[in-house]
Amino acid sequence: MKTNSQQPFFFEAGRRAVLLLHGFTGSSADVRMLGRFLEKHGYTSLAPHYRGHGVAPEELITTNPSQWWADVLTAYDELRERGYDEIAVCGLSLGGVMALKLALNKPLKGVVTMCAPMTMRTTDVMFEGVLKYAAQYKKFERKDDATIEREVAAIREAGMPSLEQLRAFVLDVREQIDELYTPLFVVQARHDEVIDPNSANIIFNAAESTEKQLTWYEEAGHVITLSREKTQLHEHIYEFLQSLDWQD
């Protein structure tokens, strides 16, 4: 079940474009308020969905990081095809890892990572997170408890083989960060309950960007874009974007 807030979006405003990337098991809803904020300040934004995201969890467990990365590249190409030659990227959690990889592979004006992991938990722990997401999704669909229990049990039985690939994907990006020269803004919640907050230090210290900054948010949790500090976060991202060397 999708609401309007869970649909991919394209908010067209000025000539400067920002690609907004959600996290693992997330959706565009996690970055929609940021997109609207940027729109009001003259920035165009595009927020895609990776395959298996924003849809039933039975679809999620059949997808993999290679497909999600391909979806990011498709979104980048879409902005270019629409005539946006200058693009920045802003990613939450796994989206932050995708943002770093994009900056390593494509011309970008700047990159923002928000609570992006550089270390990964075991696949068993990650899968428990998938099951939790599955239960929440089915509650959102207003299914009864017995149905939810039965369907989540079926997902548990099926498993998600690509989680090991996800661990490898993140670690591969981490090994390449010392090749990053794009202007960088690292955002990290102090009370991140999902990833190791030290990931922010790893990104910041490894990047070779001459223009880079790291900001900690003392009252925020992992989904920082929806936290009590989101207003401050929006302003900081806008200030960073304004500092970039846009040609228009």
C-alpha positions as CSV (number, residue, x, y, z in Angstrom):
1,M,0.0,0.0,0.0
2,K,1.4,3.4,-1.1
3,T,0.3,6.8,0.0
4,N,1.2,9.9,-1.9
5,S,4.0,10.6,0.5
6,Q,5.6,7.2,-0.3
7,Q,5.7,7.8,-4.1
8,P,9.0,8.8,-5.8
9,F,8.9,12.5,-6.5
10,F,10.3,15.2,-8.8
11,F,10.0,18.7,-7.5
12,E,11.0,21.1,-10.2
13,A,12.3,24.6,-9.2
14,G,15.6,26.1,-10.3
15,R,18.5,25.1,-12.5
16,R,20.4,23.5,-9.5
17,A,19.4,19.9,-9.0
18,V,19.7,17.6,-5.9
19,L,19.3,13.9,-6.0
20,L,17.7,12.7,-2.8
21,L,18.3,9.1,-1.8
22,H,16.5,7.1,0.9
23,G,17.8,4.3,3.1
24,F,17.4,0.6,3.2
25,T,13.8,-0.4,3.8
26,G,12.9,3.3,3.5
27,S,11.2,5.3,0.8
28,S,11.0,8.8,-0.6
29,A,8.8,9.7,2.4
30,D,12.0,10.0,4.4
31,V,13.3,12.8,2.3
32,R,10.1,14.5,1.1
33,M,10.1,17.3,3.6
34,L,13.7,18.0,2.7
35,G,12.7,18.1,-1.0
36,R,9.9,20.5,-0.3
37,F,12.2,22.7,1.7
38,L,14.7,22.8,-1.2
39,E,12.0,23.5,-3.7
40,K,11.0,26.6,-1.7
41,H,14.6,27.7,-1.9
42,G,14.9,27.3,-5.7
43,Y,16.4,23.8,-5.9
44,T,15.0,21.1,-8.1
45,S,15.0,17.6,-6.4
46,L,14.4,14.1,-7.6
47,A,13.9,11.2,-5.1
48,P,13.7,7.7,-6.7
49,H,12.8,4.4,-5.1
50,Y,15.2,1.5,-5.3
51,R,13.6,-1.7,-6.5
52,G,11.8,-3.5,-3.7
53,H,11.4,-0.3,-1.6
54,G,8.1,1.4,-0.9
55,V,6.3,-1.8,-1.8
56,A,5.5,-5.1,-0.1
57,P,8.4,-6.7,1.8
58,E,7.9,-9.9,-0.2
59,E,9.4,-7.9,-3.1
60,L,12.2,-6.3,-1.1
61,I,13.7,-9.7,-0.2
62,T,14.1,-10.6,-3.8
63,T,16.2,-7.6,-4.8
64,N,19.8,-6.7,-4.2
65,P,22.3,-3.8,-4.0
66,S,23.4,-4.1,-7.6
67,Q,19.8,-3.4,-8.7
68,W,19.5,-0.5,-6.1
69,W,22.7,1.0,-7.4
70,A,21.4,0.7,-11.0
71,D,18.3,2.6,-9.9
72,V,20.5,5.4,-8.5
73,L,22.3,5.7,-11.8
74,T,19.0,5.8,-13.7
75,A,17.8,8.7,-11.5
76,Y,21.1,10.6,-12.1
77,D,20.7,10.0,-15.8
78,E,17.1,11.2,-15.6
79,L,18.2,14.5,-14.2
80,R,20.8,14.9,-16.9
81,E,18.3,14.0,-19.6
82,R,15.9,16.7,-18.2
83,G,18.7,19.2,-18.8
84,Y,20.2,19.5,-15.3
85,D,24.0,19.6,-15.9
86,E,24.9,20.5,-12.3
87,I,23.8,18.0,-9.7
88,A,24.4,17.5,-6.0
89,V,23.4,14.4,-4.0
90,C,22.0,14.0,-0.5
91,G,21.5,10.5,0.9
92,L,20.1,9.0,4.2
93,S,21.7,5.9,5.6
94,L,22.2,3.4,2.7
95,G,21.4,6.4,0.5
96,G,24.4,8.1,2.0
97,V,26.6,5.2,0.9
98,M,25.0,5.4,-2.5
99,A,25.7,9.1,-2.5
100,L,29.4,8.5,-1.8
101,K,29.6,5.9,-4.6
102,L,27.9,8.2,-7.0
103,A,30.4,11.0,-6.2
104,L,33.2,8.5,-6.9
105,N,31.8,7.7,-10.3
106,K,30.0,10.7,-11.6
107,P,30.5,14.5,-11.8
108,L,28.7,16.1,-8.8
109,K,28.8,19.6,-7.3
110,G,28.6,18.2,-3.7
111,V,27.6,15.3,-1.6
112,V,25.7,15.1,1.7
113,T,25.7,11.9,3.8
114,M,23.2,11.5,6.6
115,C,23.8,8.8,9.1
116,A,25.5,6.6,6.5
117,P,27.0,3.3,7.7
118,M,30.6,2.4,7.2
119,T,30.4,-0.7,9.3
120,M,27.7,-3.3,9.0
121,R,26.0,-5.6,11.5
122,T,25.7,-9.3,10.9
123,T,23.3,-10.5,8.3
124,D,21.1,-12.1,11.0
125,V,20.7,-8.7,12.8
126,M,20.0,-6.9,9.5
127,F,17.4,-9.5,8.6
128,E,15.7,-8.9,11.9
129,G,15.4,-5.3,10.8
130,V,13.8,-6.5,7.6
131,L,11.3,-8.5,9.5
132,K,10.4,-5.5,11.7
133,Y,9.9,-3.5,8.6
134,A,7.7,-6.2,7.2
135,A,5.5,-6.3,10.3
136,Q,5.2,-2.5,10.2
137,Y,4.3,-2.4,6.5
138,K,1.5,-5.0,7.1
139,K,0.1,-3.1,10.1
140,F,0.0,-0.1,7.8
141,E,-2.0,-2.2,5.4
142,R,-4.4,-2.8,8.3
143,K,-4.0,-6.5,8.3
144,D,-5.0,-8.5,11.5
145,D,-2.4,-9.8,13.9
146,A,-2.8,-13.4,12.8
147,T,-2.3,-12.6,9.1
148,I,0.7,-10.4,9.9
149,E,2.3,-13.2,12.0
150,R,1.7,-15.7,9.2
151,E,3.1,-13.5,6.4
152,V,6.1,-12.4,8.4
153,A,6.9,-16.0,9.2
154,A,6.8,-16.8,5.5
155,I,9.3,-14.0,4.9
156,R,11.5,-15.3,7.7
157,E,11.4,-18.7,6.0
158,A,12.3,-17.3,2.6
159,G,15.2,-15.2,3.9
160,M,17.0,-12.4,2.1
161,P,20.1,-13.8,0.4
162,S,21.4,-10.4,-0.8
163,L,22.1,-9.1,2.7
164,E,25.7,-10.4,2.5
165,Q,26.0,-8.5,-0.8
166,L,24.8,-5.4,1.1
167,R,27.6,-5.8,3.6
168,A,30.1,-6.1,0.8
169,F,28.7,-3.1,-1.0
170,V,29.1,-0.8,2.0
171,L,32.6,-2.1,2.8
172,D,33.7,-1.6,-0.9
173,V,32.6,2.0,-0.8
174,R,34.4,2.5,2.5
175,E,37.6,1.3,0.9
176,Q,37.3,3.9,-1.9
177,I,36.5,7.0,0.2
178,D,40.1,8.2,0.1
179,E,39.6,8.8,-3.6
180,L,36.8,11.3,-2.9
181,Y,37.5,14.9,-3.7
182,T,33.9,16.2,-4.1
183,P,32.8,18.9,-1.5
184,L,31.4,16.9,1.4
185,F,29.0,17.5,4.2
186,V,28.8,14.6,6.7
187,V,25.6,14.6,8.9
188,Q,25.4,12.3,12.0
189,A,22.8,11.9,14.7
190,R,24.4,11.5,18.1
191,H,21.8,9.0,19.3
192,D,21.8,6.8,16.2
193,E,20.1,3.6,17.2
194,V,20.7,1.8,13.8
195,I,24.3,2.3,12.8
196,D,27.6,3.0,14.6
197,P,27.9,6.8,14.8
198,N,31.6,6.6,14.4
199,S,30.9,5.9,10.7
200,A,30.7,9.7,10.3
201,N,34.3,10.1,11.5
202,I,35.4,7.4,9.1
203,I,33.9,9.2,6.2
204,F,35.1,12.6,7.2
205,N,38.7,11.5,8.0
206,A,39.1,9.3,4.9
207,A,37.7,11.8,2.3
208,E,40.3,13.8,0.4
209,S,37.8,16.6,-0.2
210,T,39.4,20.0,0.5
211,E,35.9,21.4,1.3
212,K,34.4,19.1,3.9
213,Q,32.5,19.5,7.2
214,L,31.0,17.2,9.8
215,T,28.1,18.2,12.0
216,W,26.6,16.2,14.9
217,Y,23.0,16.5,15.9
218,E,22.6,16.0,19.6
219,E,18.9,15.3,19.8
220,A,18.4,13.2,16.6
221,G,18.0,9.5,15.9
222,H,18.9,7.6,12.8
223,V,16.1,8.9,10.5
224,I,17.4,12.4,11.0
225,T,15.3,13.9,8.2
226,L,12.2,13.2,10.4
227,S,13.7,14.1,13.7
228,R,13.1,17.0,16.0
229,E,16.2,18.6,14.5
230,K,15.0,18.4,10.9
231,T,14.5,22.2,10.6
232,Q,18.1,22.9,11.6
233,L,19.3,20.1,9.3
234,H,17.4,21.6,6.4
235,E,19.1,24.9,7.0
236,H,22.5,23.4,7.2
237,I,22.1,21.4,4.0
238,Y,20.9,24.6,2.3
239,E,23.9,26.5,3.5
240,F,26.2,23.8,2.2
241,L,24.5,23.7,-1.2
242,Q,24.7,27.5,-1.4
243,S,28.5,27.3,-0.7
244,L,29.1,25.1,-3.8
245,D,30.6,26.3,-7.0
246,W,27.4,26.4,-9.1
247,Q,27.9,27.9,-12.6
248,D,24.4,29.4,-12.9
